[in-house]
Amino acid sequence: MNKATRKAIIAGNWKMNKTRPEAKALLTELAPMVADVKSVEIVACVPFTNLETALAATEGTNIKIGAENCHFEKSGAFTGEISADMLAEMGVEYVVLGHSERRQYFAETDETVNKRTKAALEAGLKPIVCVGELLWERECNITEEVIARQIKLDFFGISADDLKKCVIAYEPVWAIGTGKTATADQAEEVCAFIRDTLAKLYGADVAETITIQYGGSMNAANAAELVSKKNVDGGLIGGASLKAADFTTIIKAAEVG
């Protein structure tokens, strides 16, 4: 990764895991293990019920807290939803948007991801916007078409200044929770393509400043090779973020880069 022009970010996506006591225990264990990390932004994206606990547990540490989703309206008759303003008022800094599980199970579309991203930015949050292809799409050799379409739609109407507040997570859908991982070269190829696409839309100078994570089954064993690549600026970590030792190993790998 190019630390001279962009920030390395390792973000844990806890998904639907951990009660409040479990969340407190994990973050309390993690904090001293990563206290000396200076060159990597550390983020824990936790379930809504854990946000207040997580914010309290990480106060005064170098761990930032994120949510796993937000709605695009400020308020209203949207039972079960949480607005970006609600998250920002709590002190949340990051929010994951457009994760493949949201797209697959909860009917998220590029249009709604775009609206959620704009709402998050307006509220002062830092969106982590996920893109990625299905296995069938990769086998049909249309990965680049799929990724380019997602980038163009998800960031439609978003200015260069606002884009700089966003993180993009490349998550090949076929490598999420499957144990399969894109090779480091495959991850680099698509992350570089994302940067090239951003350069065409916003200019090379802007594209070079955007943090692009890899997020398909990155773990303690493969993190060093993945983050050694020029265009892989960290990771959005699933299962490995639920174990303090494994998450720390990934963060330390990103420090070396």
C-alpha positions as CSV (number, residue, x, y, z in Angstrom):
1,M,0.0,0.0,0.0
2,N,1.1,3.6,-0.5
3,K,1.1,5.1,3.0
4,A,2.4,8.4,1.6
5,T,-0.9,9.2,0.0
6,R,-3.6,7.3,1.8
7,K,-4.4,5.8,5.2
8,A,-4.3,2.1,6.0
9,I,-7.6,1.1,7.6
10,I,-8.4,-2.3,9.2
11,A,-12.1,-2.5,10.1
12,G,-13.8,-5.4,11.8
13,N,-17.3,-6.2,10.6
14,W,-18.8,-8.2,13.5
15,K,-22.0,-9.0,11.6
16,M,-24.7,-10.4,13.9
17,N,-22.3,-11.5,16.7
18,K,-21.6,-10.6,20.4
19,T,-23.8,-9.6,23.2
20,R,-23.0,-6.4,25.1
21,P,-20.9,-8.2,27.8
22,E,-19.1,-10.1,25.0
23,A,-18.5,-6.9,23.1
24,K,-17.0,-5.2,26.1
25,A,-14.8,-8.2,26.9
26,L,-13.4,-8.4,23.3
27,L,-12.7,-4.6,23.0
28,T,-11.2,-4.5,26.5
29,E,-8.9,-7.3,25.5
30,L,-8.0,-5.8,22.1
31,A,-7.3,-2.2,23.2
32,P,-3.9,-2.8,25.0
33,M,-2.8,-5.2,22.2
34,V,-3.0,-2.4,19.6
35,A,-2.3,0.6,21.8
36,D,1.1,1.2,20.1
37,V,-0.3,1.2,16.6
38,K,0.1,4.6,15.0
39,S,0.0,4.2,11.2
40,V,-3.2,2.1,10.9
41,E,-6.7,3.3,11.6
42,I,-8.5,0.6,13.6
43,V,-12.2,0.3,13.4
44,A,-14.7,-2.1,15.0
45,C,-18.1,-2.1,13.2
46,V,-20.5,-3.7,15.7
47,P,-24.3,-4.5,15.8
48,F,-26.6,-1.6,16.8
49,T,-27.2,-3.0,20.2
50,N,-23.5,-3.0,21.0
51,L,-22.7,0.6,19.9
52,E,-23.1,2.3,23.2
53,T,-21.1,-0.4,25.0
54,A,-18.4,-0.3,22.3
55,L,-18.1,3.5,22.4
56,A,-17.7,3.3,26.2
57,A,-15.2,0.5,26.1
58,T,-12.9,2.2,23.5
59,E,-13.1,5.7,25.0
60,G,-9.5,7.1,25.2
61,T,-8.1,4.3,22.9
62,N,-7.1,4.4,19.2
63,I,-10.0,2.2,18.2
64,K,-12.8,3.8,16.3
65,I,-16.4,2.5,16.3
66,G,-18.6,2.0,13.2
67,A,-22.1,0.7,12.6
68,E,-23.0,-2.0,10.1
69,N,-25.7,-0.1,8.2
70,C,-27.9,3.0,8.2
71,H,-31.1,4.2,6.6
72,F,-31.1,7.0,4.0
73,E,-34.0,9.0,5.6
74,K,-33.4,11.2,8.6
75,S,-36.5,10.0,10.5
76,G,-40.0,8.7,9.8
77,A,-42.1,5.5,9.5
78,F,-39.3,3.1,8.9
79,T,-39.8,0.5,11.6
80,G,-36.6,-1.3,12.5
81,E,-34.2,1.2,10.8
82,I,-31.6,3.5,12.2
83,S,-30.7,6.9,10.7
84,A,-27.2,8.3,10.0
85,D,-28.0,11.2,12.3
86,M,-28.8,8.8,15.2
87,L,-25.4,7.1,14.7
88,A,-23.5,10.4,14.5
89,E,-25.2,11.7,17.6
90,M,-23.9,8.7,19.5
91,G,-20.3,9.3,18.4
92,V,-20.1,6.6,15.8
93,E,-17.5,7.5,13.1
94,Y,-17.8,4.8,10.4
95,V,-20.7,2.9,8.8
96,V,-20.5,-0.1,6.5
97,L,-22.8,0.3,3.4
98,G,-23.8,-2.1,0.6
99,H,-22.3,-5.2,2.1
100,S,-23.1,-8.2,0.0
101,E,-25.2,-9.8,2.8
102,R,-27.3,-6.6,2.8
103,R,-27.7,-6.8,-0.9
104,Q,-28.4,-10.6,-0.9
105,Y,-30.7,-10.9,2.1
106,F,-32.3,-7.5,2.5
107,A,-32.8,-6.3,-1.1
108,E,-30.2,-3.5,-1.0
109,T,-29.5,-2.1,-4.5
110,D,-27.0,0.3,-5.9
111,E,-29.6,3.0,-5.8
112,T,-30.2,2.5,-2.0
113,V,-26.5,2.2,-1.4
114,N,-26.1,5.5,-3.1
115,K,-28.8,7.2,-1.0
116,R,-27.4,5.7,2.2
117,T,-23.9,6.9,1.3
118,K,-25.2,10.4,0.7
119,A,-27.1,10.4,4.0
120,A,-24.0,9.1,5.9
121,L,-21.8,11.8,4.4
122,E,-24.4,14.5,5.3
123,A,-24.4,13.3,8.9
124,G,-20.6,13.5,9.1
125,L,-20.0,9.7,9.0
126,K,-17.3,8.0,7.0
127,P,-18.9,5.4,4.8
128,I,-17.2,2.0,4.0
129,V,-18.9,1.2,0.7
130,C,-18.7,-2.5,-0.4
131,V,-18.5,-3.7,-3.9
132,G,-17.8,-7.1,-5.4
133,E,-18.8,-9.7,-7.9
134,L,-20.6,-13.1,-7.6
135,L,-18.8,-16.3,-8.4
136,W,-20.9,-16.7,-11.5
137,E,-20.0,-13.2,-12.6
138,R,-16.3,-13.9,-12.2
139,E,-16.6,-17.2,-14.1
140,C,-18.3,-15.3,-16.9
141,N,-15.3,-12.9,-17.0
142,I,-17.4,-9.8,-16.3
143,T,-15.8,-8.8,-12.9
144,E,-14.6,-5.4,-14.2
145,E,-18.0,-4.6,-15.8
146,V,-19.7,-5.5,-12.5
147,I,-17.3,-3.4,-10.3
148,A,-17.4,-0.4,-12.7
149,R,-21.2,-0.4,-12.6
150,Q,-21.3,-0.5,-8.8
151,I,-18.7,2.3,-8.4
152,K,-20.5,4.5,-10.9
153,L,-23.9,3.9,-9.3
154,D,-23.0,3.8,-5.6
155,F,-21.1,7.1,-5.9
156,F,-23.4,8.9,-8.4
157,G,-23.8,12.5,-7.5
158,I,-21.0,12.4,-4.8
159,S,-18.4,15.1,-5.1
160,A,-14.6,14.6,-5.1
161,D,-14.4,16.2,-1.7
162,D,-17.0,13.8,-0.3
163,L,-15.4,10.8,-2.0
164,K,-12.3,11.5,0.0
165,K,-14.3,10.9,3.2
166,C,-15.3,7.4,1.9
167,V,-13.5,4.0,2.0
168,I,-14.2,1.4,-0.6
169,A,-14.1,-2.3,0.4
170,Y,-13.6,-4.8,-2.4
171,E,-15.4,-8.0,-1.3
172,P,-15.6,-10.7,-3.9
173,V,-18.9,-12.3,-2.9
174,W,-17.6,-15.8,-3.5
175,A,-14.9,-15.3,-0.8
176,I,-17.1,-14.0,2.0
177,G,-17.6,-16.5,4.8
178,T,-16.7,-19.4,2.5
179,G,-13.1,-19.8,3.5
180,K,-12.1,-19.1,-0.1
181,T,-9.9,-16.1,-0.6
182,A,-8.9,-14.2,-3.7
183,T,-5.1,-14.6,-4.2
184,A,-3.1,-11.5,-3.4
185,D,-2.7,-10.9,-7.1
186,Q,-6.4,-11.2,-7.8
187,A,-7.1,-8.7,-4.9
188,E,-4.5,-6.3,-6.3
189,E,-5.9,-6.6,-9.8
190,V,-9.4,-5.6,-8.8
191,C,-8.4,-2.9,-6.3
192,A,-6.2,-1.4,-9.0
193,F,-9.1,-1.5,-11.4
194,I,-11.3,0.3,-8.8
195,R,-8.6,3.0,-8.5
196,D,-8.4,3.3,-12.3
197,T,-12.2,3.6,-12.4
198,L,-12.1,6.4,-9.8
199,A,-9.4,8.1,-11.7
200,K,-11.6,8.2,-14.8
201,L,-14.5,9.7,-12.8
202,Y,-12.6,12.0,-10.4
203,G,-9.1,12.3,-11.7
204,A,-5.9,10.4,-10.8
205,D,-5.0,12.8,-7.9
206,V,-8.2,12.1,-6.1
207,A,-8.1,8.4,-6.8
208,E,-4.7,8.1,-5.3
209,T,-6.0,9.4,-2.0
210,I,-8.9,6.8,-1.6
211,T,-8.4,3.9,0.8
212,I,-9.4,0.6,-0.9
213,Q,-9.7,-2.4,1.4
214,Y,-9.9,-6.0,0.6
215,G,-12.6,-7.9,2.4
216,G,-12.9,-11.5,1.4
217,S,-11.9,-13.9,4.2
218,M,-8.7,-11.9,5.1
219,N,-7.2,-13.6,8.2
220,A,-4.1,-13.7,10.3
221,A,-2.5,-16.2,7.9
222,N,-2.9,-14.3,4.7
223,A,-3.1,-10.6,5.7
224,A,0.6,-9.8,5.3
225,E,0.6,-11.0,1.7
226,L,-2.6,-9.2,0.8
227,V,-1.7,-5.8,2.4
228,S,1.8,-5.9,0.8
229,K,0.1,-5.1,-2.5
230,K,0.3,-1.6,-3.8
231,N,-3.5,-0.9,-4.1
232,V,-4.7,-3.0,-1.1
233,D,-4.9,-0.4,1.7
234,G,-6.1,-2.6,4.6
235,G,-9.1,-4.9,5.1
236,L,-12.7,-5.3,6.1
237,I,-12.5,-8.3,8.4
238,G,-15.3,-10.7,9.2
239,G,-14.7,-13.7,11.4
240,A,-11.1,-12.9,12.3
241,S,-12.2,-9.6,13.9
242,L,-14.0,-11.6,16.6
243,K,-10.7,-12.8,18.0
244,A,-8.5,-10.2,19.5
245,A,-5.2,-12.0,18.8
246,D,-6.1,-12.7,15.1
247,F,-7.4,-9.1,14.6
248,T,-4.2,-7.8,16.1
249,T,-2.0,-9.9,13.8
250,I,-3.9,-8.4,10.8
251,I,-3.4,-4.8,12.1
252,K,0.3,-5.4,12.7
253,A,0.6,-6.7,9.2
254,A,-1.0,-3.6,7.9
255,E,1.5,-1.5,9.9
256,V,4.3,-3.1,7.9
257,G,2.3,-2.9,4.7
